């Protein structure tokens, strides 16, 4: 396999890792207003991701950095073209990180409530916007002969992309609900299960519509396979929730995200950002990529570093493997 | 008519995408870097204190670890989130830069994320939440991993920045219109990268040391938390003095590298308009940029030449000569950076840094170790140290108080110095974004509208201002509160990974958000 193809796969892997991990993070953020009944339950939810959300977010930074290094033209077109949506995502991620760290640092009611609002909105908005962004990437946007985005903000808010946003929001929230069922104990765990059963079928319908639309527009047999896996995994996740098999339901909701992202990248290849104005102007793995020399160095780095990262990140999840309930949350403020 | 048009041009220039994008980069980057040096140094200093706790089991070290660790966490949260912007800003506002340099510049950024960011972010989670989940030594290892992560991160991003200062290991591909990497090793190990790294890291420790001294002084002058603050004072002062010396040495080395690689930057730093032998170091200058000379100048002869290459008589080229040479080499244009900014930022960097180093040196002498003091001047663990000037002469209560207050009010001096240092480095390189290869005006995103850049600059500035107020108030609250009392759980860390064996499964977490 040629190196630019390897890097296309690696970029897909990084985004998949990001959506798998930050997916349930965002979901937990949304659940603080949907599932939690009081502050203590909100804190239970927040603490299920407390030690790991920061490491999860680095998958995004790595995806960004790796895109810059491996496909500079893609990086440049994407982030200058999707300027305002990306700006909103960045603002959300800034506030979100601070909200997690600072919420408990003052005892005042108003202080804590404000940060809790922030956690909800800054989890919900990026969960939508990433779907909108990827919907547009896959569908193709107005890119001219100089690889510049020449569309408007309105062009990005088309029905297909907006549906994509709704799908990522639902998928991430479902994924988060399943994660909450896996990581909590007590009443909230039961309610997480109930919510997952409500949320699951709705998510499945929306996801299926979006993926079918994608398949009809740009699909081939490989993307069809990925779509079937995604749909099957989502169904299996709901069944596992109903059967009370929390570990399996999380594995399957994760697999849904993996397969859905894989499908998007499969429909994209060999483009990285298709132009809706002229096929010849599309950014591809060849015309957007770095030199083989740079890609070789990057491959060595990723080849050695990624397994190590996976190893110590998994270890972290193992260290914090115990379920959390309201009894584990101290009243005293730190 | 002419003046009306000129005014119009000025307005256009003030709102030109290049100007706006530069302002945004300046604001977000200087802001981000307010948190970076403190993060780098406090990570290591906290790790040092925790090591002392693990080795000695002396509780004052654990209290100190918790106190400084808390301030470190409040600070790094801001460093992390403002760093996200840095990763994407190149693509947003500087897409032509990204296209041109991505093949070279992207790699160290990706390395930074893959190697350093993952390290930092994962192990900080383990450290924050791991007090009752990890055995003592493994928990200690986590904070050292965080520290290693911060230092690796600095190295990769400084290697990338050094390539902008002095591009090496690349060739220009005319057909693709971009720079392409040919030798990654030389990008990572060129002397610009190594000296910049050395200078930045030592300066970061100067920042952390002065911060520690200032806060210890705040408590000592009020006679509170004395054992912990005595230790912190000592650690801070030693850090300031060692880091201060090394910052000066590395700065001098970096200066010589810059005289060679970017003579224009150094000529601008000195407002040296015309080249001369035995060039003076200018203490104060006021000049006319358009005429290319100084109208007022106070200077010390020969010092600039000495700084350039250890020879007081050597020739140092001036701004006018260098500008002319650049015009011959690169075509018509103005190749001078903003001279007043370069001149004054260079002085403020050195001035604030040196002032802090001097105060630290004085403090270290005044609070010197027991065996250097006569018995009457020695103090115990729970006493505020006397400030002993000469053998049997302590400072008067008034002067003692003055010293503590000066230490407190100068705690941010090295941070100010480091901000000015970066402003000098980056603005002194103008009009180039990659020195001698790509000009800043050719680097901006052509498709990004004025409105978009204005919008993002405005919201970033407003959000950053609000967050600054929140962060500083939070720091002040925790500084004033002082080191926490230790709990039963603090003194009985688990011996197994994952927490205590389940004799009490409902035990509250030692730390929760």
Interface residues (C-beta under 8 A of the other chain):
Chain A: X43 X46 X47 X50 X51 X52 X53 X54 X55 X57 X58 X60 X61 X62 X64 X65 X66 X68 X69 X70 X71 X72 X73 X75 X76 X77 X78 X79 X80 X81 X83 X84 X86 X87 X90 X91 X93 X94 X95 X96 X97 X98 X100 X101 X102 X103 X104 X105 X106 X146 X147 X148 X149 X150 X290 X291 X293 X294 X297 X298 X301 X302 X305 X306 X309 X312 X313 X316 X318 X319 X320 X321 X322 X324 X325 X327 X328 X329 X330 X334
Chain B: X73 X74 X77 X78 X80 X81 X82 X83 X84 X85 X87 X88 X90 X91 X92 X93 X95 X96 X98 X99 X101 X102 X103 X104 X105 X106 X107 X109 X110 X111 X112 X113 X114 X115 X117 X118 X121 X122 X123 X124 X125 X126 X128 X129 X130 X133 X134 X178 X180 X181 X182 X184 X445 X446 X447 X448 X452 X455 X456 X459 X460 X463 X467 X470 X474 X477 X478 X497 X498 X499 X506 X507 X508 X509 X511 X512 X513
